[in-house]
């Protein structure tokens, strides 16, 4: 197994976990917040997918799926078109509303497909390429991908927790 295989496996586990957290839920459950300051499943999955789309597309030098496939219009959110969820207020979190799992899963699957297509072409040397010099030390592609994986896994775990909490009500 090479580094591209390991990264593909990690991103596939994220996709599988997203499906487990979202499939079969009503709009009410997807948009529910455990308290007024909590994140909903809809926001968590939208956010983790936006981060993956933003970061991987930047590293790959391709347009974000969000714009290229016009998911921005399908979600029709009331804030900046390029928002990824970082630093959003409680009101902005509450504004991420979906009618069914289909919107979240469709966008996530499209981002997953583009991410894996890029990752399959990587080798160990590719992962050493610096993709962000604004940090000290500069961020390499390998570090950026691991960062996305870690962030996505944390958020999908939170979504699974919210689902479990809602199912026990």
KEKOLLUM-138480 format. One record per residue: residue number from 1; residue in one letter; x, y, z negated of N, C-alpha, C, O in turn. Coordinates in steps of 0.1 Angstrom, whole numbers, plus 5000, padded with zeros to 4 digits. Each point is the difference from the previous one (the first is absolute). Layout:
! KEKOLLUM-138480
 num residuo  n.u  n.v  n.w ca.u ca.v ca.w  c.u  c.v  c.w  o.u  o.v  o.w
 NUM       A    X    Y    Z    X    Y    Z    X    Y    Z    X    Y    Z
...
//
This chain:
! KEKOLLUM-138480
 num residuo  n.u  n.v  n.w ca.u ca.v ca.w  c.u  c.v  c.w  o.u  o.v  o.w
   1       X 5009 4988 5000 4991 5012 5000 5009 5012 5000 5010 5001 4992
   2       X 4987 5009 5017 5008 5012 5000 4992 5012 4994 4989 4998 4995
   3       X 5018 5013 5005 4993 5012 4993 4987 5004 5006 4991 5004 4993
   4       X 5008 4995 5020 4987 5004 5007 4989 4990 4996 4989 5004 4998
   5       X 5015 4983 5000 4990 4990 4996 4995 5003 4985 4988 4999 4997
   6       X 5022 5005 4995 4996 5003 4986 4991 5013 4999 4990 5000 4993
   7       X 5014 5010 5015 4992 5012 5000 4986 4997 5005 4990 5006 4995
   8       X 5009 4987 5016 4987 4996 5006 4992 4993 4990 4988 5002 4999
   9       X 5018 4988 4994 4992 4993 4989 4995 5010 4990 4989 4998 4995
  10       X 5019 5011 5000 4996 5009 4990 4988 5009 5005 4990 5002 4993
  11       X 5011 5003 5019 4989 5008 5005 4987 4992 5003 4989 5005 4998
  12       X 5013 4982 5005 4989 4991 5002 4993 4997 4987 4988 4999 4999
  13       X 5020 5000 4990 4994 4998 4987 4992 5012 4995 4989 4999 4994
  14       X 5015 5013 5010 4993 5012 4997 4986 5000 5008 4990 5002 4994
  15       X 5011 4994 5018 4988 5000 5008 4990 4989 4994 4988 5003 4999
  16       X 5017 4986 4998 4991 4990 4994 4994 5004 4987 4988 4998 4997
  17       X 5020 5009 4995 4995 5006 4987 4990 5011 5002 4990 5001 4992
  18       X 5012 5007 5018 4990 5010 5004 4987 4994 5003 4989 5004 4995
  19       X 5011 4985 5014 4988 4993 5003 4993 4994 4988 4988 5001 4999
  20       X 5020 4993 4992 4994 4994 4988 4994 5011 4991 4989 4997 4994
  21       X 5016 5015 5005 4995 5010 4992 4988 5007 5006 4992 5005 4992
  22       X 5006 4994 5021 4989 5008 5006 4989 4992 5006 4988 5004 4999
  23       X 5015 4984 5007 4989 4993 5007 4988 4997 4991 5002 4996 4988
  24       X 4987 5005 5018 4987 4997 4993 4995 5010 4990 4989 4998 4994
  25       X 5018 5013 5005 4995 5010 4990 4990 5010 5007 5001 5002 5012
  26       X 4990 5003 4980 4990 5010 5005 5007 5013 5000 5011 5002 4994
  27       X 4983 5008 5013 5005 5013 5000 5000 5006 4985 5010 5007 4997
  28       X 4981 4989 4995 4999 5005 4986 5013 4995 4993 5006 5008 4992
  29       X 4997 4980 5009 5012 4994 4994 5013 5006 5005 5009 5003 4993
  30       X 4992 4999 5020 5012 5005 5006 5002 5015 4996 5012 5004 4998
  31       X 4978 5003 5000 5001 5014 4996 4999 5003 4985 5002 5011 4996
  32       X 4996 4978 4996 4998 5002 4986 5013 5004 4993 5011 4995 5004
  33       X 4988 5013 4986 5012 5004 4992 4997 4995 4985 4989 5003 4995
  34       X 5020 4991 4999 4998 4994 4987 4998 5011 4989 4993 4998 4990
  35       X 5012 5014 5013 4997 5012 4993 5002 5012 5009 5005 4998 5011
  36       X 4993 5014 4984 5000 5012 5009 5014 5003 5006 5001 5007 5010
  37       X 5009 4988 4983 5014 5003 5005 5006 4988 5007 5012 5001 5004
  38       X 4981 4988 4997 5006 4988 5006 4999 5000 5015 4992 5007 5006
  39       X 5017 4985 5000 5000 4998 5015 4990 4989 5003 4999 4989 4994
  40       X 4994 5012 5017 4991 4990 5005 5008 4990 5009 5011 5003 5004
  41       X 4983 4986 4999 5006 4990 5009 5001 5007 5014 5011 4998 5006
  42       X 4979 5009 4998 5001 5007 5013 5012 5009 5001 5008 5000 5009
  43       X 4994 5009 4980 5011 5009 5000 5013 4992 5000 5010 5003 5007
  44       X 4991 4987 4984 5013 4993 4999 5004 4993 5013 5012 5001 5004
  45       X 4979 4993 5003 5003 4993 5012 5003 5010 5011 5009 4998 5008
  46       X 4983 5013 4993 5003 5010 5010 5014 5006 4997 5008 5001 5010
  47       X 4995 5002 4978 5013 5006 4996 5012 4991 5004 5009 5004 5006
  48       X 4990 4983 4990 5011 4991 5002 5002 4998 5015 5011 4999 5005
  49       X 4978 5001 5002 5001 4999 5015 5006 5012 5006 5008 4999 5010
  50       X 4987 5013 4986 5006 5012 5005 5015 5001 4998 5007 5005 5008
  51       X 4997 4992 4980 5015 5000 4997 5007 4991 5009 5011 5004 5005
  52       X 4984 4984 4996 5007 4990 5009 5000 5006 5015 5011 4999 5006
  53       X 4978 5006 4998 4999 5005 5014 5010 5012 5001 5008 5000 5010
  54       X 4992 5009 4981 5009 5012 5001 5015 4996 5000 5007 5004 5008
  55       X 4996 4988 4982 5015 4997 4998 5005 4991 5011 5011 5002 5005
  56       X 4982 4987 4998 5005 4991 5010 5000 5006 5014 5009 4998 5008
  57       X 4980 5009 4996 5000 5006 5013 5011 5010 5001 5006 5002 5011
  58       X 4997 5006 4979 5011 5010 5000 5014 4992 5002 5007 5004 5009
  59       X 4995 4985 4984 5012 4993 5002 5001 4993 5014 5011 4999 5005
  60       X 4978 4997 5000 5000 4994 5013 5000 5010 5012 5003 4997 5011
  61       X 4994 5016 4986 5000 5010 5010 4988 4999 5009 5000 5003 5012
  62       X 4988 4993 4982 4988 4999 5007 4989 5008 4993 5002 5004 4989
  63       X 4987 4999 5019 4989 5007 4994 4993 4992 4990 4999 4988 5001
  64       X 4996 5018 4988 4993 4993 4990 4987 4995 5006 4994 5006 5009
  65       X 5002 4982 4987 4988 4994 5004 4988 5009 4997 4990 5000 5007
  66       X 5011 5007 4982 4990 5009 4995 4995 5010 5011 4988 5002 5002
  67       X 5022 5003 5005 4997 5009 5011 4999 4993 5014 4991 5003 5007
  68       X 5018 4988 4996 5000 4993 5013 4987 4992 5003 4996 5000 5011
  69       X 4998 4994 4978 4988 4993 5002 4988 5007 4995 4989 4995 4998
  70       X 5013 5018 4998 4989 5009 4996 4993 4995 4987 4988 5002 4999
  71       X 5019 4992 4992 4994 4996 4987 4997 5013 4992 4991 5000 4992
  72       X 5016 5011 5011 4998 5012 4993 4985 5005 5002 4994 5005 4990
  73       X 5001 4993 5022 4986 5004 5002 4990 4990 4995 4990 5004 4995
  74       X 5014 4983 5005 4991 4990 4994 4998 5002 4985 4989 4997 4995
  75       X 5022 5006 4998 4999 5003 4986 4993 5013 4997 4993 5002 4990
  76       X 5010 5008 5018 4994 5014 4999 5001 5005 4986 4990 5003 4993
  77       X 5022 4998 5002 5002 5004 4986 5001 5016 4999 5005 5006 5010
  78       X 4991 5000 4979 4999 5014 4999 5013 5007 4995 5000 5009 4992
  79       X 5012 4986 5013 5013 5006 4996 5009 4999 5012 4997 4994 5011
  80       X 5015 5011 4988 5010 5000 5010 5001 4987 5008 5000 4990 4994
  81       X 5000 5011 5019 4999 4988 5009 5012 4990 4997 4998 4988 5001
  82       X 5013 5018 4995 5012 4991 4998 5002 4996 4986 5010 4994 4997
  83       X 4980 5008 4994 5002 4997 4986 5001 4985 4998 4995 4992 5008
  84       X 5014 5004 4982 5002 4986 4997 4995 4997 4986 5000 4988 4996
  85       X 4996 5022 4997 4995 4997 4986 5009 5005 4989 4996 5001 4989
  86       X 5017 5001 5015 5009 5005 4989 4996 5014 4995 4997 5009 5007
  87       X 5002 4992 4980 4997 5012 4993 4985 5004 5001 4997 5012 4997
  88       X 4995 4979 5007 4985 5004 5001 4994 5001 4987 5003 4994 4990
  89       X 4987 5016 5009 4993 5002 4988 4989 4989 4998 4997 4992 5010
  90       X 4997 5008 4979 4989 4990 4997 4989 5003 5010 4993 4990 5005
  91       X 5004 5022 4999 4989 5003 5009 5004 4995 5014 4991 4995 5007
  92       X 5021 5006 4997 5004 4994 5013 5000 4985 5000 4995 4994 5010
  93       X 5008 5000 4979 4999 4985 4999 4986 4996 5002 4997 4991 5007
  94       X 4994 5016 4986 4985 4997 5001 4995 5002 5014 4990 4994 5004
  95       X 5016 5015 5004 4996 5003 5014 5002 4988 5009 4994 5000 5011
  96       X 5015 4991 4986 5002 4988 5009 4989 4990 4997 5000 4993 4991
  97       X 4990 5008 5018 4988 4991 4999 4999 4992 5013 5002 5005 5011
  98       X 4995 4982 4988 4998 4992 5011 4986 4993 4999 4995 4998 4989
  99       X 5000 4998 5023 4987 4993 5000 5001 4985 4999 4990 4994 4996
 100       X 5021 5001 5007 5002 4985 5000 5015 4997 5000 5008 5009 5002
 101       X 4996 4979 4996 5014 4996 5000 5006 5001 5014 5012 5001 5001
 102       X 4979 4999 5010 5006 5000 5013 5009 5011 5004 5010 4998 5006
 103       X 4987 5014 4989 5008 5012 5003 5014 4998 4994 5010 5002 5007
 104       X 4991 4995 4980 5012 4998 4993 5008 4988 5006 5012 5002 5003
 105       X 4982 4987 5000 5007 4989 5005 5004 5002 5014 5011 4995 5004
 106       X 4981 5011 5004 5004 5003 5014 5012 5009 5001 5010 4997 5007
 107       X 4991 5014 4985 5011 5008 5000 5012 4993 4994 5011 5001 5006
 108       X 4988 4992 4983 5011 4993 4995 5006 4989 5009 5012 4999 5002
 109       X 4979 4994 5005 5005 4990 5009 5007 5006 5012 5010 4994 5005
 110       X 4986 5017 5000 5006 5007 5011 5014 5005 4996 5010 4999 5007
 111       X 4991 5006 4981 5013 5005 4994 5009 4988 4998 5012 5000 5003
 112       X 4983 4989 4992 5008 4988 4998 5006 4995 5013 5011 4997 5001
 113       X 4980 5003 5009 5005 4995 5013 5011 5009 5005 5010 4994 5005
 114       X 4989 5019 4994 5011 5009 5005 5013 4998 4992 5011 5000 5005
 115       X 4987 4998 4982 5011 4999 4991 5008 4987 5003 5012 5000 5001
 116       X 4981 4989 5000 5006 4987 5002 5007 5000 5014 5010 4994 5002
 117       X 4983 5012 5008 5007 5001 5013 5013 5007 4999 5010 4995 5007
 118       X 4991 5015 4986 5013 5007 4998 5010 4992 4992 5011 4998 5004
 119       X 4984 4996 4985 5009 4992 4991 5006 4988 5007 5011 4996 4998
 120       X 4981 4997 5011 5005 4988 5007 5012 5003 5008 5008 4991 5003
 121       X 4994 5021 5001 5012 5004 5009 5012 5004 4992 5010 5004 5006
 122       X 4990 4995 4980 5011 5005 4992 5010 4989 4997 4996 4988 5000
 123       X 5016 5016 4998 5010 4991 4995 5007 5007 4988 4996 5011 4997
 124       X 5013 4982 4996 5006 5005 4989 5007 5014 5002 5000 5008 4991
 125       X 5006 4993 5020 5007 5013 5004 4989 5012 5001 5003 5011 4996
 126       X 4986 4986 5009 4989 5010 5001 4996 5005 4987 4997 5012 4998
 127       X 5003 4980 4992 4995 5004 4986 5010 5010 4993 4996 5006 4991
 128       X 5016 4995 5014 5010 5009 4995 4998 5014 5005 5007 5010 4996
 129       X 4985 4992 5015 4999 5013 5006 4993 5010 4990 4990 4997 4994
 130       X 5016 5015 5005 4994 5010 4992 4988 5006 5007 5000 5004 5011
 131       X 4989 4996 4981 4987 5006 5006 4996 5012 4993 4990 5007 5004
 132       X 5016 4997 4984 4996 5012 4993 5012 5005 4993 5005 4994 4990
 133       X 5001 5017 5014 5012 5006 4994 4996 5010 4989 5009 5007 4994
 134       X 4978 4995 5003 4996 5010 4990 5002 4995 4986 4998 5008 4990
 135       X 5006 4980 5008 5002 4994 4987 5015 4997 4998 5008 5000 5010
 136       X 4996 4999 4977 5014 4997 4997 5000 4987 4992 4996 5001 4988
 137       X 5009 4988 5017 5006 4998 5013 4989 5000 5011 4988 4998 4997
 138       X 5016 5004 5015 4990 4999 5011 4993 4987 5000 5006 4989 4996
 139       X 4982 5011 5009 4991 4988 5000 5003 4992 5013 4999 5006 5011
 140       X 5004 4981 4988 5001 4992 5012 4987 4993 5003 4990 5001 4992
 141       X 5009 4994 5020 4988 4993 5005 4996 4989 4990 4989 4998 4997
 142       X 5021 4994 4999 4997 4989 4991 4994 5005 4987 4990 4994 4995
 143       X 5016 5016 4999 4994 5006 4988 4986 5006 5002 4992 4998 4991
 144       X 5006 5008 5020 4987 5006 5003 4990 4989 5001 4989 5001 4994
 145       X 5014 4988 5013 4990 4989 5001 4997 4994 4987 4988 4996 4997
 146       X 5022 5002 4995 4998 4994 4986 4992 5009 4992 4991 4996 4992
 147       X 5011 5017 5009 4992 5010 4993 4985 4999 5004 4992 5001 4991
 148       X 5006 4998 5022 4986 4999 5004 4993 4987 4995 4989 5000 4995
 149       X 5019 4989 5006 4995 4987 4995 4996 5002 4985 4989 4995 4996
 150       X 5020 5010 4996 4998 5001 4986 4988 5009 4997 4992 4996 4991
 151       X 5007 5015 5015 4989 5009 4998 4986 4994 5004 4991 5000 4993
 152       X 5009 4993 5019 4988 4994 5005 4996 4989 4990 4988 4998 4997
 153       X 5021 4994 4998 4997 4989 4991 4994 5005 4987 4991 4994 4995
 154       X 5015 5017 5000 4994 5006 4988 4986 5004 5002 4991 4997 4992
 155       X 5006 5010 5019 4987 5005 5003 4990 4989 5003 4988 5001 4996
 156       X 5016 4989 5011 4990 4989 5003 4998 4992 4987 4989 4995 4998
 157       X 5020 5005 4993 4998 4993 4987 4990 5008 4992 4992 4995 4993
 158       X 5009 5019 5008 4990 5008 4993 4986 4998 5006 4990 4999 4993
 159       X 5009 5000 5020 4987 4998 5007 4995 4986 4995 4988 4999 4998
 160       X 5020 4991 5001 4995 4987 4995 4995 5001 4986 4990 4994 4996
 161       X 5017 5014 4996 4996 5002 4986 4986 5007 4999 4991 4996 4993
 162       X 5007 5014 5016 4988 5007 5000 4989 4991 5004 4989 4999 4994
 163       X 5013 4993 5017 4991 4990 5004 4996 4990 4989 4988 4998 4998
 164       X 5022 4997 4995 4997 4991 4989 4992 5006 4989 4991 4994 4994
 165       X 5012 5019 5003 4992 5007 4990 4986 5002 5004 4991 4998 4992
 166       X 5007 5006 5021 4986 5002 5005 4992 4986 5000 4988 5000 4997
 167       X 5019 4990 5006 4993 4987 5001 4996 4994 4986 4991 4992 4999
 168       X 5016 5013 4990 4997 4996 4987 4989 5009 4993 4996 4997 4989
 169       X 5000 5013 5018 4989 5009 4994 4987 4993 5000 4990 5006 4995
//
